[in-house]
Amino acid sequence: MTTAMAETSKVSSLPLSDEASRVRDALIKHGLETPMIENGLSVEEKYQRIKAAFEDVVYTLGLDITDDSLSETPHRIAKMYVKEIFSGLDYSCFPKISVIENKMNVDEMVKVSDISFTSTCEHHFVTIDGFAKVAYLPKNKIIGLSKINRIVRFFGQRPQVQERLTQQVLVTLQTLLETDNVAVSISATHYCVKARGVMDASSSTQTTALGGLFKRSDKTRSEFLAG
């Protein structure tokens, strides 16, 4: 096993945090969990299988895997899939969340804009990239601002459809903050549209998920969407 893969195995063997378990249970309850199965494979077994599969892909395409430019490609792809771009499939990688009591009695909107993320289209396994905007109305708890970015990134690091990603971020924050008053908006470019098929390089996709007052109040919704 490579050092990098050994480190991944060590991370993936950690027990789930309370926050990760609560979020996973909430997504399952809402029918928003990414379609996953428990196949019993260790991280190293996943790496080895993906590596072997991509050796076959490279050969099938008629490429010379013995060439020094291609010889490490299956290894790189397998490592990238398991350790990087699909690490959000492993809840032991769920970010450590700092949720604290709202002792300051903050009751105005907290909004984080222009959260950059990269994900992968689950239909074609090509890139999605874009920006998210997330807001909430504090109740009894507030969350460290960088944790919102990390939550977006975690769920982005999965094969995704944008509609599900938007809802996953919403329900995650509702669960952790114990309030329905959360809003999420995502604008993204899908390379399955840009680089294949219709090959439209200029279009983007917007999705929005609103909860609580963001759904019921025109004023609150407009304030969120405006900036």
N, C-alpha and C positions, 0 to 999 in steps of 0.2 A: 504494500500500500504506500502511495506517495505521502509525503509529509502533509501536503494540503488536504488530501482525502482523510488522513488520520485526524487532522484537526476538525474536519467536518463531522466525522463519526463521533468525536468527543462532544461536539456541540449538540448533535442530534440525539444523544443518549440522555440528555438532561431531562428531568421531570418537568412537566408543564407548570407554568405559573398559574396562580389563581385567576389572574386577568385573562390569560390565554384560554383557559378552560371555560370561563364565563362567556367569552366572546364566541368561541366555537359552538357552545351550546345554544347561544342566542341565534347565531346564523342558521344552525340546523333547524331550530324552532320556526324561523321565518322562511325556511325553504331557500335560503340564500347562500348556503355553503357551496363552494366549488365542488363539482362532482368528483369525488375521490373514493378509492377503495383501499383497504388495508391488505397489501399483497405480501406482507411478511418479509420484504427484502430489506437488508441492511443498506446503509449508505454506500458501502464499498460494493455490494452486489449491484445496486442501481448503476453506479459508475461503470462497472465492468460490462454490464449488459448494454448500456447506451454506447459505450466505446466500441463494442463489437458490432452493434447495429450500424454505427456510422462508418465503420470499416467496410461493411457490406454496401452502404449507400455510395461511398466514394468509388468502390470497385464497379458497382452497377452503372454509375454514370460514365464509366470509361476513363476515369482518372487514374494516374499512376501513383499509388499510395507509397511507393518506394522513393519517390522524389522528395528531396529534403524540404521542399515547401509544403508538402501535403502529409508527410509521414506522422506528424504530431497532431494533425487536425482532429481525428477521432478522440484523442485524449483531451484536447482543448475543449471540444464541444461537450463531452461527457462531464468534465469538471465544471464548465460554465453552467450546464443545466442543473446539476445537483447542488452546487455550492453558491451559485450567483442568481441567475435570472429566474429560477424556479424554487428558490429557497423559501418563498412564502407558503409553499405547500407543507412546510414543517413547522408546526406550532411551537416547537421548542426554540425557534428563531423569532418568535413574537417579541417585539421590543419591550424593554422594561419601561413600564408606564408610571409616571409620577402624577398621581391624582391626590390633591390636597383639599382640606376643608376650606370652604369659602369664608374665611374669617373676616375678610375685607368687605363682605356683603356686596360684591360686585353683581350688578343686575342688568348692565347694558351688554350689548352684543360684543362678543369676542370673535374676530374674523381673521383668518389667515388666507392670504391670496397668493396667487402665482407659485403654488407648490408644484415644482417640476417632478415628473415621474416618467419612467419607462416601463412598459409592460409588453406582453406577447399575446397576439390574437390566438385564441384557442382553436379557431377554424383552420388557420393556415400556418401557425407557428412562425409568424413574422412580427415585426416590431409595431407597437403602439407607443407613441409618445405625446405628451401634452402637459397640461397644467390643471391643477385642482384648486378650488376655492372652498373653504370649510368654515362654518360659523356655528356658534352655539350661544344660548342665553344661560348664563350661570345660574345654578340653583344652590344646592348644598355643597357642590364640589367644583373645582376648577382643575385644569390639566396643564402641565408644562407645554409651552407652545411648540417646541421642537418635536414633542411626542405626536402631534397631529401629523406633521410631515412624515414621521417614521411609520405611522399607521398606514398612510397612503402608499408609502413605498412598499411596506410588507405585502399588502394585498395586490399591488402592482406586480410583485415578483411571483406571478402565477400565470399559467395560461388563462386568459380572461376574455370576457365580453364586457364592454364598457358599462352597459346598464347594470350588470351584477356588481362590478367594481364600485360604482357609485353608491349602490345600496349597502354593500358590505361596510364601507367606511361610515355611512350613516348609522347603521345598527351597532357597529362597534363603539362609536362614541356615545350613542344613547345608552348602551349597556354600562360603559365605564363611568359616565357622568351621572347616570341614574336620572335622566331627563329626556323627554321626547323632543325638546326644543333644539334640534340640530338641523343643519342644512349643508348639503354638499352639491357642488356643481363642477363638472369636468368638461374640458374642451380638449380634444385629442385628434391627432392625425394617425390614420390606420394605413400601414404600409401594404396591407392586402388590397387596399383601394389605390394607393399611390404607386406601387411598384409592380402590380400585376392586374389582371382583369381589365377594368375600365381605365386604369392608369391615370387617375385624376390627381395631379400633384398639389392642387390648391385647396381642396375641400377639407373641412374639419367636422367633427361630430361633437355636439353638445348634449350632455345628459344632466339632469338635476334630480335630487332626492330631497324632499322636505318633510320635516316632522314637527308636530306640535304647533306652536304659534307661527312658525315659518309657513305652514300650510294654511292655517286658519286666518291669519291677519294679513291683509293686503299691504299694510304699511311695513310690517316686519319683513315680509317676503321681498318687497320692492327695495328696502334698504340693503338686504343681502345681495340681490341680483344687480344692484346699481353699480357697486364699486368692486 
